[in-house]
Amino acid sequence: MPNFNDDTEIDFSKTESPAEIAPGSEDPSKITENTSATIRRVLSSYDLGNKLRQLRLKKKIALVDLGKHTGLSASMISQLENGKLVPTLPTLARIAMVFDVGLEFFFTDKKRKRLFSIVRANERMRFPERTESPTPGYFFECLAFSVQDKSLQAYLAEFPVLKPEEAREHMHDGAEFFHVITGSVVIRYQDEDHVMNKGDSVYFDSSSPHSYRGLEEGISQAIVITTPLRV
């Protein structure tokens, strides 16, 4: 595992397998990333090398000159700019001081690109409604967990069969959209049960108490989208 506490850059120029498959399984959902692939995927979203190159060219500083100021070789800086090496924080700090910018320069999007964030199926994690409950009312997966400051929350939810008295009501500010993709789910809203079958949808004010429970044996799933309270 790479040591992030020293000043050694991480070399990704060597060919590495981008993922590992659980033994005895060819199911794509069982594919897990290795450590290097995960680091590269996360840091590549910040485009550190290109930001470094653009900053150097804007300031009209040659590779050799930047190397003299930072104590890094021109070859290493070139590899950082090309994405072959991933810089450590101490290295970024040295470069930032030379250009008189904060570290946040490398971790913010100055171009204000339109947001586009993909979450792969094998990257999601499944959580129970309540970890301490022996019979959770539902299980969920966050469909856009990689995006910060979202204007909505999207989930893939699975509902086990429960008795009416086992379904726990909850409420939250804003609105909720619920679309059944398989099975049947009972939504209780304002003391009334509504049976939702595959293909059915409902939009409601989620500040009123509501609950869910699976109605039939087998998998009952829905896409659930919540939005914050409008101000």
N, C-alpha and C positions, 0 to 999 in steps of 0.2 A: 504494500500500500504506500502511495507517495507520502513523503513527510512534508507537510505544509508549514512547518515551523522553521525550516532552514531557507536558504536563498538559492536553492537548486531548481532550475526550470524543469518542467515536465516535458519529455520528448514524445511527441505523437507522430513523428515522421516514419516510424517503423510500422509495418503492416500488422494490424491487430484484428482479432475477431471482434466485430461490433456487438456481439451478443452471445450468450451462452444458453443452451437448451437443457432443461432438466433431464437427467438420465432416464432413458426409456420413454421419452415423450417427444413427439414431433408436433404437438399442438402449439400453434403460434402464440396462444395466450399464456403459455408456460415459459416463453422466452424472457430471460432477464439480462439486463446489460451488465457487462463487466465494469470494474471501477474506472478504468481509463475512458471507456466509451461514455460513461455517465458524466465524468468531469468535462470531457470535450463537448458534449451536447449542451451542458448547462452554460459553460463559459463562452461557447461559440455564439450564443444568442446576444452577447454583449459586443461582439465584433471588435475585440480589443486590438488585434493587429492592425486592422484598417484604420481605427481611430488614432493609433500611434503613428502610422504612416502619414495620414492627413495632417496631423499636428506638426510633425517634423517638416513636411513640405511647406506648410503654411508659414512656419518660422524660418524656412530656408536654411536648415541645418543639415549638413551632410552626415552620413552614417558614421564616418570616422570621428567627426567632431562631437557628435552625440555620445559616442563611445568614450571619448576623453572626459566628458563632463560627468558621465554616469559610472565610469569604471567598468563598463561592459564592452565586449569586443564588437566590432562592426558586424562580424558574422552572426553573433548571437542576436543583435538588434534586428538584422535582416530576417532571421528565422522567426523572431517574435512578430514582425510585421506580416510575414507570410503565413502565420498560423501554425508553423511547424513546432513551435515551443509555446507553452502556456506560462506567462509570467507569474511569479509569486508576488505577494503584496509588497515586500521590501523593494523588489525591482520596480514595480509600478510607482512606489513612493519616490524612488530616486528620479525616475523619469518625470514624474509630476512636478517635482521641485525644480528641475532644469527648465521646464516650460512654464513654471509659475501657474499651475492649475491644481485644483483639488483632485483627490482620488475619485470623487463622484463624477468627474469628467468621463472616466472610462466606463462607468456603470449607469449612465443615463443616455437617453436617446435624444441627441440634439436635433436630429432631422425631423422629429415628430412624425415618424412613420405611422401609417394606419395600423391599428392593432390586428395581428393575425397570429393566433397561437394554437398549435395542434397538440392534442393530448391523445397518445396512442393507447389502444386497449390494454396493452400489457404494462402500462405505466400507472394505471389506476389502482387504488386500494379500496377494499370493501370493509365498511364499518357497520357495526350494529347501532341501532337507535340509541341505546344506553348500554355501556359496557358492563355495568353491574347487574343488568337484568337477565334472568335465566330464560325469559321468553320475550325477546325484543319485538316491538310492534312492526319494525321493518329494518331492512339493511339498505345501505346506500353507498354509491360511488360518486365522487365529485367529477363532473365531466369537464370542468375548466379550472382545475386547481392551480395551474401554473400562471394564471393571470391575476395581477394585483388590482385593487380598486375597481372591481367589476360592477357594472350597472345591473347585473342580475346574477342569480346563482342557479346552476343547472345540475341535476342529479339523475342517475339511473337508480331507481329504487325497486326493491323486491319485498313482497309482502307475504309472510307465512299465514297459514290458516289460524285464526284466533276465534275464541268465543266472544260474543258482544261485550261481556263484562271485562274481558282482558285487554280490549283496545283502550289506550290512554289518550285523552284529549290534550291538545297543546294549541298554542296560538303564537303569532308573531306579527309584527307590523308589516304592512305592505300588501301585496297581492300574490296569488299562487295560480299557476297553470298546471294542470294534471292531465296526462294523456296515457291511456293504457295501451301497452304494446303486446302483452300476452296475458292470458288468464282473466280473472275477474277480481275486482277490489270493491269493498264497501267503504264509502266515505260517509262518515257521520258529521253533519253540519247543522247547527242550530236545532239540535235534538231530532233530526230526521235522517234516516238512512237512505243512501243513494247507491244503487248497484251500478258499477261501471264495468262494462265489458270491453274486450279487445276492440280498439278503434275509437272508443268513446273519449271525450275530452270534457274538462270543466275548468272554468276560470272563476275564482272567488276571492273575496276579501278575507285574508288570512288572519286578521286581527280578531276574528270570532273563533271560539273553540272548535276544533275539528280533529278527527281521528281517522285511521285507516285500518283495514284488516283484510287479509286474503279470504276469498269466499270458496275457493275450490282447491282440491289437492293438486299438487304440481306447482309449477313456477308462475307466479303472477307478478308482472313487472310493469313499471310505468316510468315515463320521463316526467320529472317534476321541475318546474322552473319557478323561482320566487324572485320578486322584485322588491326593493326597499320602499318605504313610505314616501310618497311625493310631498315635497315641501314648497 
